[in-house]
Amino acid sequence: MTQSEKASSAIRMQVLIVDDSALIRLYFRQALEGAGFEVEQAINGIEAMEKVLAEMFDLAIVDVNMPKMDGLSFIRKLRRNGSDVAALPILMVTTEAGQKDIEEARAAGANFYLVKPISETDLVRYVAALAGVGA
């Protein structure tokens, strides 16, 4: 069974995409919806925090560099939250591939770190792994 089939056959997983680029959000949304995930979007960390406090998500894909509240600040704030949302799995995405960047994301609480550009196959594979519907 492929990752896409596993995601489609499982309970619909809710994914929050947090990126200020409309093009990236569209690309990620199309890839994930095509694999059977349900997708919600936010354009920055402030909007993302409002959404995770109001709705249940199985994981979030978060860009590092965004206006108003960047991805690292969002993750730090999320991890300090005393409720169940603090454990939300996070897939951090960015164009920055340095070891320092990766370490900073992990220290903030990111579960995975992928460097853009990201193929649809890799995106779905990592999201499925974090969502527990595939490895």
C-alpha beads as a LAMMPS data file, in Angstrom:
LAMMPS data file: protein, C-alpha beads

135 atoms
134 bonds

1 atom types
1 bond types

-500.0 500.0 xlo xhi
-500.0 500.0 ylo yhi
-500.0 500.0 zlo zhi

Masses

1 110.0

Atoms # bond

1 1 1 0.000 0.000 0.000
2 1 1 1.416 3.412 -0.956
3 1 1 1.642 6.373 1.437
4 1 1 -1.172 8.040 -0.458
5 1 1 -3.398 4.959 -0.107
6 1 1 -2.585 4.698 3.616
7 1 1 -3.505 8.329 4.187
8 1 1 -6.693 7.955 2.140
9 1 1 -7.773 4.775 3.917
10 1 1 -7.129 6.181 7.390
11 1 1 -9.304 8.576 9.322
12 1 1 -9.008 11.947 7.602
13 1 1 -5.941 13.620 9.057
14 1 1 -6.063 17.374 9.619
15 1 1 -2.949 19.280 8.497
16 1 1 -2.273 22.976 9.077
17 1 1 -0.002 24.628 6.498
18 1 1 1.640 27.804 7.827
19 1 1 3.475 29.784 5.148
20 1 1 3.294 33.379 3.942
21 1 1 3.707 32.287 0.307
22 1 1 0.381 31.645 -1.408
23 1 1 2.187 29.571 -4.044
24 1 1 3.801 27.287 -1.443
25 1 1 0.492 26.890 0.403
26 1 1 -1.219 25.943 -2.875
27 1 1 1.526 23.438 -3.793
28 1 1 1.459 21.797 -0.344
29 1 1 -2.349 21.793 -0.208
30 1 1 -2.719 20.125 -3.604
31 1 1 -0.124 17.462 -2.760
32 1 1 -1.669 16.675 0.624
33 1 1 -5.306 16.751 -0.452
34 1 1 -4.358 14.465 -3.335
35 1 1 -2.985 12.039 -0.752
36 1 1 -6.184 12.127 1.308
37 1 1 -5.329 14.697 3.987
38 1 1 -7.625 17.545 5.011
39 1 1 -5.843 20.893 4.907
40 1 1 -6.255 24.249 6.614
41 1 1 -3.962 27.223 6.039
42 1 1 -2.452 30.171 7.924
43 1 1 -0.201 32.946 6.630
44 1 1 1.874 33.530 9.789
45 1 1 2.445 32.295 13.312
46 1 1 -0.198 34.553 14.847
47 1 1 -2.922 33.188 12.587
48 1 1 -1.599 29.649 13.098
49 1 1 -1.778 29.983 16.893
50 1 1 -5.387 31.156 16.662
51 1 1 -6.241 28.156 14.482
52 1 1 -4.545 25.510 16.657
53 1 1 -6.285 26.871 19.747
54 1 1 -9.663 26.760 17.983
55 1 1 -9.408 23.508 15.980
56 1 1 -7.829 20.083 16.320
57 1 1 -4.957 19.338 13.939
58 1 1 -2.922 16.163 13.597
59 1 1 0.173 18.105 12.544
60 1 1 1.416 21.389 11.145
61 1 1 3.816 22.276 8.359
62 1 1 5.499 25.532 9.352
63 1 1 7.771 27.845 7.364
64 1 1 10.612 29.500 9.259
65 1 1 10.504 32.999 7.742
66 1 1 7.138 34.754 7.937
67 1 1 5.973 38.265 8.856
68 1 1 4.367 39.165 12.199
69 1 1 5.363 35.877 13.897
70 1 1 7.948 33.593 12.321
71 1 1 7.868 29.815 12.464
72 1 1 10.406 29.425 15.278
73 1 1 8.525 31.888 17.490
74 1 1 5.265 30.074 16.719
75 1 1 6.744 26.694 17.687
76 1 1 8.274 28.055 20.899
77 1 1 4.943 29.627 21.904
78 1 1 3.065 26.459 20.988
79 1 1 5.415 24.231 23.005
80 1 1 5.003 26.474 26.080
81 1 1 1.198 26.234 25.866
82 1 1 -0.148 24.198 28.769
83 1 1 -2.830 22.407 26.766
84 1 1 -2.809 19.392 24.459
85 1 1 -1.855 21.553 21.465
86 1 1 1.672 21.854 22.870
87 1 1 2.413 18.337 21.578
88 1 1 1.282 19.055 17.994
89 1 1 3.802 17.444 15.606
90 1 1 5.620 20.063 13.521
91 1 1 7.280 19.678 10.138
92 1 1 9.465 22.790 9.706
93 1 1 10.182 23.869 6.125
94 1 1 12.630 26.509 4.932
95 1 1 15.164 27.431 2.308
96 1 1 17.881 27.578 4.979
97 1 1 19.895 24.367 5.064
98 1 1 22.697 25.176 7.507
99 1 1 23.394 22.949 10.506
100 1 1 22.796 25.929 12.813
101 1 1 19.331 26.417 11.261
102 1 1 18.456 22.754 11.765
103 1 1 19.673 22.795 15.371
104 1 1 17.701 25.965 16.114
105 1 1 14.516 24.414 14.704
106 1 1 14.988 21.237 16.735
107 1 1 15.712 23.266 19.873
108 1 1 12.472 25.183 19.297
109 1 1 10.573 21.884 19.112
110 1 1 10.293 20.969 15.428
111 1 1 9.918 17.223 14.836
112 1 1 11.258 17.234 11.263
113 1 1 13.096 19.818 9.177
114 1 1 12.900 19.860 5.382
115 1 1 14.653 22.231 3.006
116 1 1 12.702 23.754 0.108
117 1 1 12.177 22.887 -2.651
118 1 1 10.369 19.776 -1.450
119 1 1 9.007 17.153 -3.821
120 1 1 5.378 16.138 -3.438
121 1 1 6.542 12.596 -2.691
122 1 1 8.809 13.704 0.163
123 1 1 6.175 16.048 1.554
124 1 1 3.520 13.345 1.649
125 1 1 6.000 10.790 3.050
126 1 1 7.054 13.010 5.958
127 1 1 3.520 14.183 6.703
128 1 1 2.275 10.578 6.674
129 1 1 5.097 9.550 9.029
130 1 1 4.301 12.357 11.453
131 1 1 0.583 11.618 11.221
132 1 1 1.252 7.968 12.025
133 1 1 -0.187 6.595 8.780
134 1 1 3.102 5.523 7.251
135 1 1 6.831 5.662 7.572

Bonds

1 1 1 2
2 1 2 3
3 1 3 4
4 1 4 5
5 1 5 6
6 1 6 7
7 1 7 8
8 1 8 9
9 1 9 10
10 1 10 11
11 1 11 12
12 1 12 13
13 1 13 14
14 1 14 15
15 1 15 16
16 1 16 17
17 1 17 18
18 1 18 19
19 1 19 20
20 1 20 21
21 1 21 22
22 1 22 23
23 1 23 24
24 1 24 25
25 1 25 26
26 1 26 27
27 1 27 28
28 1 28 29
29 1 29 30
30 1 30 31
31 1 31 32
32 1 32 33
33 1 33 34
34 1 34 35
35 1 35 36
36 1 36 37
37 1 37 38
38 1 38 39
39 1 39 40
40 1 40 41
41 1 41 42
42 1 42 43
43 1 43 44
44 1 44 45
45 1 45 46
46 1 46 47
47 1 47 48
48 1 48 49
49 1 49 50
50 1 50 51
51 1 51 52
52 1 52 53
53 1 53 54
54 1 54 55
55 1 55 56
56 1 56 57
57 1 57 58
58 1 58 59
59 1 59 60
60 1 60 61
61 1 61 62
62 1 62 63
63 1 63 64
64 1 64 65
65 1 65 66
66 1 66 67
67 1 67 68
68 1 68 69
69 1 69 70
70 1 70 71
71 1 71 72
72 1 72 73
73 1 73 74
74 1 74 75
75 1 75 76
76 1 76 77
77 1 77 78
78 1 78 79
79 1 79 80
80 1 80 81
81 1 81 82
82 1 82 83
83 1 83 84
84 1 84 85
85 1 85 86
86 1 86 87
87 1 87 88
88 1 88 89
89 1 89 90
90 1 90 91
91 1 91 92
92 1 92 93
93 1 93 94
94 1 94 95
95 1 95 96
96 1 96 97
97 1 97 98
98 1 98 99
99 1 99 100
100 1 100 101
101 1 101 102
102 1 102 103
103 1 103 104
104 1 104 105
105 1 105 106
106 1 106 107
107 1 107 108
108 1 108 109
109 1 109 110
110 1 110 111
111 1 111 112
112 1 112 113
113 1 113 114
114 1 114 115
115 1 115 116
116 1 116 117
117 1 117 118
118 1 118 119
119 1 119 120
120 1 120 121
121 1 121 122
122 1 122 123
123 1 123 124
124 1 124 125
125 1 125 126
126 1 126 127
127 1 127 128
128 1 128 129
129 1 129 130
130 1 130 131
131 1 131 132
132 1 132 133
133 1 133 134
134 1 134 135
